[in-house]
Amino acid sequence: QAAKSARTVVITGIPDGLLHDDVMADILIIHFQMSKNNGGDVEEVMYPTAVKGVAYVTFEDQEVVESVLKKEEHRLEDRRFSGYYPLKVTRYGENVSSSLLSLAVLPL
């Protein structure tokens, strides 16, 4: 079984404050388990996080991460929404900004 970080994706674009956090986490689980979204078995969803509109989704199999990342557009849909919300899905660890990295190597 691959390391947890290798089985995790970062989701951004989650509408904040529309629904209770637990409900939104359930909607995310359902979205990422659906085959039409290239999904699979979800092990864990971390939502809410310290950053508004961001969640971490960990899958049971790393192959699911690859298929979810291949899908061009993820639309978060639910009957409680008036429309849909486009989500951005990135591999965990890829979203560290280069400016933070450059700060880390500056001499003190």
GIDAVEN-V514928 format. One record per residue. N is the residue number from 1. D_LAST is the distance of its C-alpha to the last C-alpha in Angstrom with 1 decimal. Layout:
n=<N N>
d_last=<D_LAST D_LAST>
This chain:
n=<1 2 3 4 5 6 7 8 9 10 11 12 13 14 15 16 17 18 19 20 21 22 23 24 25 26 27 28 29 30 31 32 33 34 35 36 37 38 39 40 41 42 43 44 45 46 47 48 49 50 51 52 53 54 55 56 57 58 59 60 61 62 63 64 65 66 67 68 69 70 71 72 73 74 75 76 77 78 79 80 81 82 83 84 85 86 87 88 89 90 91 92 93 94 95 96 97 98 99 100 101 102 103 104 105 106 107 108>
d_last=<40.1 36.8 33.6 33.5 30.5 32.7 35.5 33.6 33.4 31.6 34.1 33.3 35.9 37.6 39.5 38.1 40.6 43.8 44.7 43.9 40.8 43.0 45.4 42.6 41.3 44.9 45.3 42.2 43.7 47.0 45.5 43.5 46.5 48.9 49.9 50.1 46.3 45.9 45.0 45.7 45.5 42.6 41.2 39.0 37.8 34.9 35.7 34.6 30.9 28.0 28.3 31.7 33.9 32.1 33.6 33.1 36.2 36.6 39.7 41.7 41.8 39.1 41.8 42.0 38.4 39.3 42.5 40.9 38.2 41.1 42.9 42.4 42.8 42.5 44.4 44.2 47.8 49.7 52.9 51.1 49.0 50.7 49.3 46.7 42.9 41.2 38.4 35.5 35.1 32.1 31.2 28.9 25.3 26.0 24.9 21.1 20.2 18.4 16.2 14.8 14.5 12.6 10.1 9.8 9.0 6.4 3.8 0.0>
